[in-house]
Amino acid sequence: MWKFLRKKFLKFNNKGLSMVELICGIAILGVVNVSIAGVLVVSANSYERGSSEAEVQQEAQLVANQISDLLIDATADVDFSGNVLTVKQGIQGYLLTYDPTAKTLSYKEVTYDATGAVLSSSEEQLMVEGLEKFSVSGLGEFSETGYARIEMEFSRNEQRYPADFTITARNKNASGNTTIVADIILPAEIILEPCESYDYNPVVQGLSNTNVNWSIEDNTDSSTTISSSGELTIGKDETANAIRVNVSSQEKDASNNPVVSKTVNAYIRRANTVDVSAVLVSGVDMEAGAEYRLYADINGNNFTQALGTDFDMNYVNPLSATWSVTGEGCTLAVDPTNSTIATLTLAENMAEGATITVNVKAGHPDGINKTGSDYGDAADSWSLIKPGSSPYLNRADGWQRQTNTKQADVDVSAVNSLKATVGGTQFKFQFSYRQYPDGTFTDWFDNIYGGDGDNSAVINMRPLFTGTFDYKKDYEVRIRMIITDNANNILYPIEGVTPESEYILTSVMKKVEVTFDSASNMLNCTGANKVERGSAPTIVMNRDTQYELLKLNQLVGIADYGNSATNALNFYLQKKNASGGWDDVTSGFEIQNQNGTLKFTVRNSNYEGSYRIKVQINGQPHYIIDPVNKTLTSNGTQDYILWNETTGDGIFYFNIDDPNN
């Protein structure tokens, strides 16, 4: 059009368009635009109708598929009346309800008892809306013909779309109203506690006689019983991890066997034992301000709650403990967030001969379990003992392994006076020991271990003697002084006359433990032997920069004679892998032990992640004793693990962040 006007303009060499020409051009453009708009409107309407039709077909197919899934096996009771499609199979059923006013189809699940009465139903769920018509036909002959018909009509955008589907049964000869399959419905497994009862309330289906017989197996307590009505009661002293519950129908088959029988498990939740351990976390042993951390390790069966069950709704955590303490000058505080941890603090120095005993009981059997019954006494105790002195023996503070410094000494003037009185010629020491607290004391041994020298006024715990002791165990050591004549006859003590407190010292030599402070406050621990898994700090580290992570706080159960124990501390680094396990790190990091201070340097790249350090003490003298021949044999040196995977002791967890990444 514009080309035509331009030619006209050039041909007549006009400087513009006349009014007539301009009006004609606008009129022609208007006609073209109206034609284009009409085409677009027709196309849009056509597309909208096609889209709505495709959407309706998809919805209709989805509804038909869902109904087909319920009917296709043709083994259910089916019926369509009053706009409700009922599909029932055994004790399970579905109701599909069509509301012609709201134009919706909804469904809900239903559970029946053996008589067909409704036990429970779910909330109604919407399947589809905009449904003008819904009907199901052919159900009366479905069991014979194997065919049923679903007719639906949808409305969308003032248009109606019919949909018609035929359902074909997999088994055309199957009955649409078959007898319910014989079965006994009850939980496959439950968890109970001693003194607790549970009524199974079984549902018997498909049998005219709904009575059943019960029996149990594998119980260890005769008071664990099951009644004729199916109420299971766990005895107070039941120790089995699980018992088997057998149920069978009283109705018999042609061979006189129960028509239905099955076995289910009843697991027993029980706290069986509790073991208490303690570690000095700050202060000086047995002196004012000393703080001991105590841990109760509770062992038992089936502690985890069974969520979403009727038998465990009143669950009580079995990992709980109750504490008490006897003794003067101390306080005991239970961790408010974890009752299996407590702290004992000494308010004053312990007097000689004093004993402080901490008792712990597993809280679950102590009457606060979900049954409210006391079903046992899982308990343990830990004692702090400061032996009394005698006129002749003076005990120093704390007995330690591997030390040549005195642990006790003799009042020489008193002994010399005694020797003159009884005509003795020399005094010496003898040793006896046991694993604490349940071991049996050995016989008395003369000083064959190098624990001291005969006639020496000093008693020590040299490596030659204490190298026979496992570092991970507590020992109770007894040392007695005797006075003998030249023929080695014992002149003192006088058997049956002299009280033991005058010539015997007894003390516990604790297992070896090490506590650390956080150097430069990087690990947020003070006097601790671990950083808790759940509170591992994140440390920002640059490459090739040395950091001090840990600084030795205290050695327990071993003396740092000549820094030999401190220098023998060994630190092992591990990194968490993608599966949650721990891999040894053997390169890319420098770990140095400088007088008990762990110095840490990153040398590799891509070092971000979760790490832990495990502590060990290496190269300690070890000896084997022959208690019969009273000989001692060197067994070289031995490495002693100070970390515990279960409790986390001796393990320090932390995360490393690369500030440049």
HURADA-V914621 format. One record per residue. N is the residue number from 1. RES is the residue in three letters. PSI is psi in whole degrees, -180 to 180 (* if undefined). BURIAL is 1 if it has 16 or more other ideal C-beta (glycine too) atoms within 10 Angstrom, else 0. Layout:
N|RES|PSI|BURIAL  N|RES|PSI|BURIAL
//
This chain:
1|MET|-46|0  2|TRP|-33|0  3|LYS|-41|0  4|PHE|-47|0  5|LEU|-37|0  6|ARG|-42|0  7|LYS|-42|0  8|LYS|-41|0  9|PHE|-42|0  10|LEU|-39|0  11|LYS|-45|0  12|PHE|-2|0  13|ASN|38|0  14|ASN|153|0  15|LYS|0|0  16|GLY|-180|0  17|LEU|147|0  18|SER|164|0  19|MET|-38|0  20|VAL|-45|0  21|GLU|-41|0  22|LEU|-43|0  23|ILE|-41|0  24|CYS|-41|0  25|GLY|-43|0  26|ILE|-39|0  27|ALA|-42|0  28|ILE|-43|0  29|LEU|-41|0  30|GLY|-43|0  31|VAL|-43|0  32|VAL|-46|0  33|ASN|-42|0  34|VAL|-40|0  35|SER|-44|0  36|ILE|-45|0  37|ALA|-41|0  38|GLY|-41|0  39|VAL|-42|0  40|LEU|-43|0  41|VAL|-45|0  42|VAL|-42|0  43|SER|-42|0  44|ALA|-44|0  45|ASN|-40|0  46|SER|-42|0  47|TYR|-41|0  48|GLU|-42|0  49|ARG|-41|0  50|GLY|-41|0  51|SER|-45|0  52|SER|-41|1  53|GLU|-41|0  54|ALA|-39|0  55|GLU|-44|0  56|VAL|-42|1  57|GLN|-39|0  58|GLN|-44|0  59|GLU|-44|1  60|ALA|-43|1  61|GLN|-40|0  62|LEU|-45|0  63|VAL|-45|1  64|ALA|-40|1  65|ASN|-41|0  66|GLN|-42|0  67|ILE|-39|1  68|SER|-40|1  69|ASP|-31|0  70|LEU|-33|1  71|LEU|-20|1  72|ILE|-30|1  73|ASP|-13|0  74|ALA|35|1  75|THR|7|1  76|ALA|162|1  77|ASP|121|1  78|VAL|146|1  79|ASP|144|1  80|PHE|111|1  81|SER|149|0  82|GLY|35|0  83|ASN|20|0  84|VAL|124|0  85|LEU|119|1  86|THR|126|1  87|VAL|118|1  88|LYS|131|1  89|GLN|109|1  90|GLY|-131|1  91|ILE|0|1  92|GLN|141|0  93|GLY|166|1  94|TYR|139|1  95|LEU|120|1  96|LEU|117|1  97|THR|126|1  98|TYR|126|1  99|ASP|103|0  100|PRO|-22|0  101|THR|-50|0  102|ALA|-11|0  103|LYS|45|1  104|THR|155|1  105|LEU|125|1  106|SER|167|1  107|TYR|161|1  108|LYS|154|0  109|GLU|145|0  110|VAL|141|1  111|THR|132|0  112|TYR|157|1  113|ASP|-175|0  114|ALA|-22|1  115|THR|-6|0  116|GLY|-2|0  117|ALA|148|0  118|VAL|125|0  119|LEU|-44|0  120|SER|162|0  121|SER|153|0  122|SER|173|0  123|GLU|149|0  124|GLU|134|0  125|GLN|139|0  126|LEU|129|0  127|MET|-47|1  128|VAL|154|1  129|GLU|173|0  130|GLY|32|1  131|LEU|108|1  132|GLU|-27|0  133|LYS|142|0  134|PHE|127|1  135|SER|152|0  136|VAL|125|1  137|SER|163|0  138|GLY|7|0  139|LEU|-29|1  140|GLY|-33|0  141|GLU|8|0  142|PHE|-37|1  143|SER|-24|1  144|GLU|-45|0  145|THR|-30|0  146|GLY|13|1  147|TYR|144|0  148|ALA|157|1  149|ARG|133|0  150|ILE|123|1  151|GLU|128|0  152|MET|154|1  153|GLU|125|1  154|PHE|154|1  155|SER|130|1  156|ARG|125|1  157|ASN|47|0  158|GLU|17|0  159|GLN|153|0  160|ARG|139|0  161|TYR|110|1  162|PRO|151|0  163|ALA|131|1  164|ASP|126|0  165|PHE|148|1  166|THR|129|0  167|ILE|133|1  168|THR|126|0  169|ALA|149|1  170|ARG|-35|0  171|ASN|99|0  172|LYS|-21|0  173|ASN|-1|0  174|ALA|151|1  175|SER|138|0  176|GLY|-9|1  177|ASN|56|0  178|THR|160|0  179|THR|142|0  180|ILE|136|1  181|VAL|134|0  182|ALA|129|0  183|ASP|160|1  184|ILE|116|1  185|ILE|121|1  186|LEU|162|1  187|PRO|139|1  188|ALA|-29|0  189|GLU|149|0  190|ILE|167|1  191|ILE|123|1  192|LEU|167|1  193|GLU|158|1  194|PRO|140|1  195|CYS|4|1  196|GLU|150|1  197|SER|155|0  198|TYR|131|1  199|ASP|116|0  200|TYR|-33|1  201|ASN|61|0  202|PRO|150|1  203|VAL|117|1  204|VAL|124|1  205|GLN|150|1  206|GLY|9|1  207|LEU|145|1  208|SER|-32|0  209|ASN|111|0  210|THR|7|1  211|ASN|148|0  212|VAL|163|1  213|ASN|147|0  214|TRP|151|1  215|SER|162|0  216|ILE|156|0  217|GLU|160|0  218|ASP|8|0  219|ASN|148|1  220|THR|-10|0  221|ASP|127|1  222|SER|-20|0  223|SER|-2|0  224|THR|114|1  225|THR|165|0  226|ILE|132|1  227|SER|171|0  228|SER|-19|0  229|SER|-3|0  230|GLY|22|1  231|GLU|116|0  232|LEU|131|1  233|THR|128|1  234|ILE|128|1  235|GLY|156|1  236|LYS|-36|0  237|ASP|19|0  238|GLU|121|1  239|THR|-2|0  240|ALA|145|1  241|ASN|-35|0  242|ALA|151|0  243|ILE|155|1  244|ARG|131|0  245|VAL|121|1  246|ASN|135|0  247|VAL|139|1  248|SER|151|1  249|SER|144|1  250|GLN|-23|0  251|GLU|133|1  252|LYS|158|0  253|ASP|-170|0  254|ALA|-25|0  255|SER|12|0  256|ASN|27|0  257|ASN|154|0  258|PRO|139|1  259|VAL|-39|1  260|VAL|136|1  261|SER|146|0  262|LYS|164|1  263|THR|132|0  264|VAL|164|0  265|ASN|140|0  266|ALA|111|1  267|TYR|149|1  268|ILE|125|1  269|ARG|118|1  270|ARG|133|1  271|ALA|113|1  272|ASN|-46|0  273|THR|161|0  274|VAL|133|1  275|ASP|129|0  276|VAL|138|1  277|SER|159|1  278|ALA|153|1  279|VAL|138|1  280|LEU|117|1  281|VAL|-19|1  282|SER|159|1  283|GLY|-174|1  284|VAL|134|0  285|ASP|127|1  286|MET|11|1  287|GLU|164|0  288|ALA|135|0  289|GLY|-12|0  290|ALA|136|1  291|GLU|127|0  292|TYR|132|1  293|ARG|126|1  294|LEU|138|1  295|TYR|131|1  296|ALA|114|1  297|ASP|109|1  298|ILE|129|1  299|ASN|144|0  300|GLY|-156|1  301|ASN|144|1  302|ASN|51|1  303|PHE|-23|0  304|THR|139|0  305|GLN|140|0  306|ALA|99|1  307|LEU|147|0  308|GLY|24|0  309|THR|155|0  310|ASP|-24|0  311|PHE|-9|1  312|ASP|23|1  313|MET|-30|0  314|ASN|36|0  315|TYR|138|1  316|VAL|129|1  317|ASN|121|0  318|PRO|-19|1  319|LEU|64|1  320|SER|156|1  321|ALA|154|1  322|THR|140|1  323|TRP|154|1  324|SER|159|0  325|VAL|142|1  326|THR|137|0  327|GLY|163|1  328|GLU|153|0  329|GLY|39|0  330|CYS|161|1  331|THR|150|0  332|LEU|125|1  333|ALA|133|0  334|VAL|136|1  335|ASP|122|0  336|PRO|-19|0  337|THR|-12|0  338|ASN|102|0  339|SER|-4|1  340|THR|3|1  341|ILE|134|1  342|ALA|161|1  343|THR|126|1  344|LEU|127|1  345|THR|131|1  346|LEU|127|1  347|ALA|-15|0  348|GLU|164|0  349|ASN|139|1  350|MET|137|1  351|ALA|153|0  352|GLU|135|0  353|GLY|-2|0  354|ALA|151|1  355|THR|133|0  356|ILE|126|1  357|THR|127|0  358|VAL|126|1  359|ASN|141|1  360|VAL|140|1  361|LYS|142|1  362|ALA|123|1  363|GLY|-30|1  364|HIS|-50|1  365|PRO|1|1  366|ASP|22|1  367|GLY|4|0  368|ILE|20|0  369|ASN|178|1  370|LYS|-19|1  371|THR|-15|1  372|GLY|18|0  373|SER|145|0  374|ASP|108|0  375|TYR|10|1  376|GLY|-177|1  377|ASP|71|0  378|ALA|106|1  379|ALA|162|1  380|ASP|169|1  381|SER|158|0  382|TRP|134|1  383|SER|142|0  384|LEU|116|1  385|ILE|128|1  386|LYS|107|1  387|PRO|153|1  388|GLY|162|1  389|SER|169|1  390|SER|171|1  391|PRO|-14|0  392|TYR|-24|1  393|LEU|133|1  394|ASN|119|1  395|ARG|134|1  396|ALA|177|0  397|ASP|117|0  398|GLY|123|1  399|TRP|132|1  400|GLN|154|1  401|ARG|162|1  402|GLN|41|1  403|THR|142|1  404|ASN|2|0  405|THR|153|0  406|LYS|141|1  407|GLN|-23|1  408|ALA|164|1  409|ASP|179|1  410|VAL|138|1  411|ASP|95|1  412|VAL|-40|0  413|SER|-40|0  414|ALA|-40|0  415|VAL|-42|1  416|ASN|-39|0  417|SER|-42|0  418|LEU|-42|1  419|LYS|-41|1  420|ALA|-34|0  421|THR|-43|0  422|VAL|2|0  423|GLY|23|0  424|GLY|164|1  425|THR|-21|0  426|GLN|161|0  427|PHE|154|1  428|LYS|174|1  429|PHE|151|1  430|GLN|154|1  431|PHE|146|1  432|SER|147|1  433|TYR|166|1  434|ARG|159|0  435|GLN|130|0  436|TYR|136|1  437|PRO|-1|0  438|ASP|-1|0  439|GLY|176|0  440|THR|135|0  441|PHE|142|0  442|THR|172|0  443|ASP|167|0  444|TRP|130|0  445|PHE|140|1  446|ASP|173|0  447|ASN|77|1  448|ILE|-7|1  449|TYR|-5|1  450|GLY|21|1  451|GLY|-27|1  452|ASP|176|1  453|GLY|143|0  454|ASP|139|0  455|ASN|4|0  456|SER|146|1  457|ALA|-4|0  458|VAL|137|1  459|ILE|126|1  460|ASN|179|1  461|MET|64|1  462|ARG|156|1  463|PRO|-32|1  464|LEU|-29|1  465|PHE|-55|1  466|THR|-8|1  467|GLY|-7|1  468|THR|-9|1  469|PHE|136|1  470|ASP|133|0  471|TYR|-19|1  472|LYS|15|0  473|LYS|152|0  474|ASP|145|1  475|TYR|143|1  476|GLU|122|1  477|VAL|131|1  478|ARG|134|1  479|ILE|128|1  480|ARG|147|1  481|MET|136|1  482|ILE|152|1  483|ILE|128|1  484|THR|159|1  485|ASP|-171|0  486|ASN|-24|0  487|ALA|10|0  488|ASN|22|0  489|ASN|139|0  490|ILE|118|0  491|LEU|-26|1  492|TYR|133|1  493|PRO|163|1  494|ILE|117|0  495|GLU|131|0  496|GLY|-4|0  497|VAL|-51|0  498|THR|125|0  499|PRO|145|0  500|GLU|-30|0  501|SER|-16|0  502|GLU|-24|1  503|TYR|1|1  504|ILE|132|1  505|LEU|136|1  506|THR|134|1  507|SER|157|1  508|VAL|128|1  509|MET|110|1  510|LYS|159|1  511|LYS|157|1  512|VAL|125|1  513|GLU|151|1  514|VAL|134|1  515|THR|152|1  516|PHE|156|1  517|ASP|156|1  518|SER|112|1  519|ALA|133|1  520|SER|20|0  521|ASN|32|0  522|MET|-32|1  523|LEU|2|1  524|ASN|43|0  525|CYS|141|1  526|THR|118|0  527|GLY|32|1  528|ALA|159|1  529|ASN|15|1  530|LYS|158|1  531|VAL|124|1  532|GLU|145|0  533|ARG|-43|0  534|GLY|-8|0  535|SER|31|0  536|ALA|122|1  537|PRO|159|0  538|THR|126|0  539|ILE|127|1  540|VAL|120|0  541|MET|136|1  542|ASN|151|0  543|ARG|148|0  544|ASP|23|0  545|THR|130|0  546|GLN|132|0  547|TYR|144|1  548|GLU|115|0  549|LEU|-46|1  550|LEU|146|1  551|LYS|129|1  552|LEU|130|1  553|ASN|-52|1  554|GLN|144|1  555|LEU|131|1  556|VAL|129|1  557|GLY|0|1  558|ILE|136|1  559|ALA|147|1  560|ASP|57|1  561|TYR|118|1  562|GLY|24|0  563|ASN|16|0  564|SER|-39|1  565|ALA|-42|1  566|THR|-46|1  567|ASN|-18|1  568|ALA|-5|1  569|LEU|134|1  570|ASN|136|1  571|PHE|128|1  572|TYR|133|1  573|LEU|135|1  574|GLN|152|1  575|LYS|140|1  576|LYS|132|0  577|ASN|-180|0  578|ALA|-24|0  579|SER|1|0  580|GLY|-1|0  581|GLY|180|0  582|TRP|130|1  583|ASP|140|0  584|ASP|137|0  585|VAL|115|1  586|THR|-5|0  587|SER|163|0  588|GLY|-6|0  589|PHE|146|1  590|GLU|123|0  591|ILE|116|0  592|GLN|137|0  593|ASN|106|1  594|GLN|96|0  595|ASN|44|0  596|GLY|2|1  597|THR|124|1  598|LEU|118|1  599|LYS|133|1  600|PHE|128|1  601|THR|132|1  602|VAL|130|1  603|ARG|-20|0  604|ASN|-178|0  605|SER|169|0  606|ASN|54|0  607|TYR|4|1  608|GLU|146|0  609|GLY|-171|0  610|SER|134|1  611|TYR|165|1  612|ARG|152|1  613|ILE|131|1  614|LYS|139|1  615|VAL|137|1  616|GLN|154|1  617|ILE|125|1  618|ASN|158|0  619|GLY|40|0  620|GLN|139|1  621|PRO|138|1  622|HIS|138|1  623|TYR|153|1  624|ILE|131|0  625|ILE|140|1  626|ASP|101|0  627|PRO|-18|0  628|VAL|-53|0  629|ASN|-5|0  630|LYS|51|0  631|THR|157|0  632|LEU|129|1  633|THR|133|0  634|SER|137|0  635|ASN|29|0  636|GLY|-141|0  637|THR|160|0  638|GLN|143|0  639|ASP|138|0  640|TYR|122|1  641|ILE|129|0  642|LEU|1|1  643|TRP|154|1  644|ASN|116|0  645|GLU|-32|0  646|THR|-50|0  647|THR|-19|0  648|GLY|0|1  649|ASP|141|1  650|GLY|14|1  651|ILE|132|1  652|PHE|116|1  653|TYR|139|1  654|PHE|165|1  655|ASN|146|0  656|ILE|133|1  657|ASP|132|0  658|ASP|112|0  659|PRO|-16|0  660|ASN|2|0  661|ASN|*|0
//
